[in-house]
Amino acid sequence: MLSHEGLTGAEHVATLLANEPMSAVYASTMGRAMQTVAPLARSLGLPMTTLADLRERRLSGAPVDDHAAAVAWCWANPEAALPGGESNHAARRRGVAAVSELAGRHEGEVIVVGTHGNLLALILQHWLPSVDYAFWSRLTMPDVYTLTLRDKAPPELARLWDAGNHFVPVSMAQDG
């Protein structure tokens, strides 16, 4: 369940994107992601479709004392997982497969994908290897990025959200 601040953020997401030519709205099956994109879906007159593979990665099977330290360890050891958790590698593979399938289904269209911070960073890292733990640690809740994928062109990433709720483009350097 979103907090009052989260619900306010969700309404602002709808305001930021209300005039964009969206053709579909997808969200994780987890309540926070659905609540975040629901106002946008309503304002655009589009159904919100849930997709289980957009769920947040399971960090551990048990509560962790220091969440940020556990996430940092996972970023430093992408093939490994805490007991009962999902590795960064496995979560990224799952998230990228979901986003790639949606991109193929909506070729040439603009869609909204509501997911969770750690999975978002892992998905973005697939196309922009410079996305790392530091990038994840700077994410806000909510946060809005556009990822533009084109054949034979480097991916483009822009941040549309900041603490002051303004459009803020971000340039990400691609490794290699």
N, C-alpha and C positions, 0 to 999 in steps of 0.2 A: 504494500500500500504506500502510495506517495504521501509525503508530508505536505503541509500547506504550501511550503516553499516549492516543493516538487510540482504540485498542481499548478501553481503560478507559473513555474518554468514551462510546463506543458502548454499552457495557454499562450505563452510567449513564442514557443516553437510554432504554434499554429499561426500566429501573427507574422512571424518572420517568413514563413513559407506559403502563406495563403495565396499569393499571386503568382506562384511558380506553376509551370505547366506539368503538374504531376499526373501520372496515369494510374498509379497503384500505391497502396500503403500496406507495408508488411511489418509485423512485429514478432518478437519473441513471444512464447506462450506464457512468460512470466509477467505477473500483474503490473510491475513498475513500467516495463517497456510498453505494454498495451495502453496503460493510462497516459503515458507520455505522448504517444502519437494519436490517441483517440480524438482530441480536440481538432487536430489537423485533418484527420479523415472526415470528421463531421463538416468542417468548414469547406472542404473540397467536394463534399457530396460523394465520397468514395467509401467503399467497404474497407474495413481493416481485416487483412488476412493474417492469421498467425502461422508461424513456422517454427517448429520445435528446435530445429538446428540453429536458430538465432539465439538460443538460451545462453546465459552466461556460463563460462567454463566453471566446472566444479573445482575449487581450489584444493579442498581437503574433505575427507570423510568426517572430520571432527572440527570443532571450532579451533582457530589458531589464535595464539596470544598476540602476535604482532602481524596484522594483515599485510601491511606494506612490506615488511621484511620477507614474508612468505611469498608475496607476488614477485619481489626482487629476485629471490632465489629461483623461482620458476623461470623468470626471464633469463637468468644466468645459466640455467640448466634446462633448455627447452625440450629435451627428450625425456626428462625425468618428471615425476609427479610425486606430490606428497601422498601419504597413505590415503587411499580412497578418493584421490583427486584425479583430475585430467591434466595431462601435460600440455604445455603451450603448443607443442607440435600437433598433438591430436586435436586440440580445440581450434587451432588455426586451420587445419585441414577441413574440419567440419564446417567452420564459418565460411571459408573461401568457397567450398563446394556449394553452400547455400546461396551465397551472393552471386557466384558464377551462373548458377541455374536460373536465378531471377533475372540477371542481366541478359541471358540468352532468351528468356521468355519475353522480355520487354526491350528487345533490341531497338535502339534509336529513341527510346522513351526515357523520361525522368521518373524515378520511383523513390519512395521513402522506405528505408529499412531501419526499424527501431530495434536496437539490440542493447548490449551492456558494455561498460567501459573496457574491461579486459579483453573481451572478444572483439570489440571494435578495433582496438589497437593491434591485436593479432591479425585480424583480417587486413587492415591497412598495411601492416608489415609485409604481407605477401607481395603487394604491388610496390611498396616503398620501403625497402630494407632499412632505411634510416629511422623508421618508427621503432621505438624501443621502450624500455622501462621508464625512462625520463619522460617520454611523450605520454605514456599512460598516467604517470603521476601528476601531470598537468591538466588532465581532463577534468572538466567540471560536470556537475549533474544538474540539469541535462547539458549536453554539448551537441553541437550540430556541425557536421563536416559534409562537404560535397566531395565525392570521388568521381572523377570523370575518366572513363575507360574508353579508348578508341583503338581500333586496329592500327598497327604500325606507328603509334604515337605514344610517348611516355604518359603514364597516368598523371593526372593533375589532382591535387588535394587543396582544398580551401576550407578554412574555418569560418563559420558564419555566426559564431557565438563567442562572447567573452563575459567577464563578470559584470560589465556595464551594459550588457545586452545590445551590443552594436555588431554590425557586420565587420569582421576582421579577417581579411585574407591572410593565409599562411602559405609560405613557400617551403616546400620540403625538398631537400636535395636527394636525388636518387643515387645510391651507391653504384659504382661500376660504370 
